[in-house]
Amino acid sequence: MLHWKPQSRREPLVTFWPKSKTNPQPPPNKGNDASQPEPAPPRLEHLSLELVLTCLEPRELAKCRVVCREWHEAATSPEVRRSCFMTHWRLGGLVGEPRNASLLDTATLGHFVSRHEVARGDSPTSLAVRYGVSVTAVKRLNNLISDHSLLSRSAVYIPVPNAACLAGAHVLFEYCRNACRELLVLEASKLRDKLVALLGRSLHVDEHTARYYLAEAGWCPKKAVAMCEQDLAWESRAPGSSRRRRGPIRPVDD
């Protein structure tokens, strides 16, 4: 900054400012002043961090929350926790929200169950044989003191035998009053598809035939097998091909 000293008192004091070497910024456009400013896009680093956290196991997210504030915000995001949970268990979808958000971090295989409507003649032993689990696991999960306690229930929960049954399944959060804890229940459609595949392999029939007998038997595999065997016995006793019943059974070629 330079000052020029006047020779008389009437002349004003003049100050010279040196020009900047950088190019000055263009003046703002007054026509866009009325428009609202656009929101700033999310930072690329934050999106990349969320993508990386979804590849971790649910229990490892707790360690990521104590790194810094930015990691804490990303690790506690509901979208990140749900995506990490579904990736770890290879689920097809989650329905609803849990009562306690920590369930997404601490859930084990014992939290995944399937719902079974109690029918006449059911017992803990028959349910264990049907679903391939132990009798003790069925009683412990549903808090059954004896076999007769099952008759007072309208529905019971069956534990999932292994993690392979969860591949592509849709589960929902449901609180069990008998077990006094929150469970992850597999949807009935996934369970019915597994029953259809199991019955089709055991009877050597196609999917449509197995689904037909299961629907007629109220989705009870034991009754469906009995109905299929009864139809096969009737066909074998029928004299002549003209009186042979045209049932839906079509053996599958090996």
Steps between C-alpha positions, in 0.01 A plus 500: 500500500642842393403846624535822301546803720319811368687833470215699651233425753219531242624207296375164627719213616525234227572136578613250235431126547721260302323267263488131585693264275219245499198543281210654688187291538213595272218690666205287606204484269225711646235313306550183708477675838130423528553127452576287807851361529533133408582263787855375511540143373615236750871456535654224298708386797190443714327293229812292447526439875142375518563266208805354674317455832225296337757232418590446867339265749234649729715453811787695345288812461528562876877538463456745214281733711787592732744609227377855447182701470465444125538124539252502786236672286554258211503185718181598686305572182188274476563434131858385564399273789218334305713454189785355707260262677342378175837449335636302794201260515434507121138605551263607228326768706411633844143589595435751776727653761641333812406616848864521593735617226787301654333179377647567155849483655456213747260264319607136476359196323283432804298816432376369162188286527203385293139524613285185514125495554418228751265237357331200649743216568812718516762433765850631567644173369303512173595865445866424565495216246313708243733801512826314572574647844529357850209463741690688770545800269126518428409480870763752606406754235126487577540451877312169496506313830347180365363360175143584607590871522505509121122449485439836669688693230358619172845535342857412592842601371741251348874579502681513167731195469787672314599828337451359148123523551526880520640553150263732316234484773282790613476536877294722729549616857257353752500503879433162664328527837571138589873535434502863629725617218485629143533249218556508126221298338531360149208573273264212427565513126865410547413211729235367260745507212741287703223252583406477133860431400541240777180316411583507130836336559359234733210404268692556171233734366511848358440825688137545394403150615672544836331836555162351409522225763633738765214743438244218521658374825510841665876526450564196714776286338387182676144528371621597154717186476206285617270650238757445226556137600124442509462636147786285374347189659162576342660542158682169529175314582298661220443242218583638156653828397160656413395492867837612626478830682663797328648657812752780509785259581770502234823325592814697439760342277835463674 
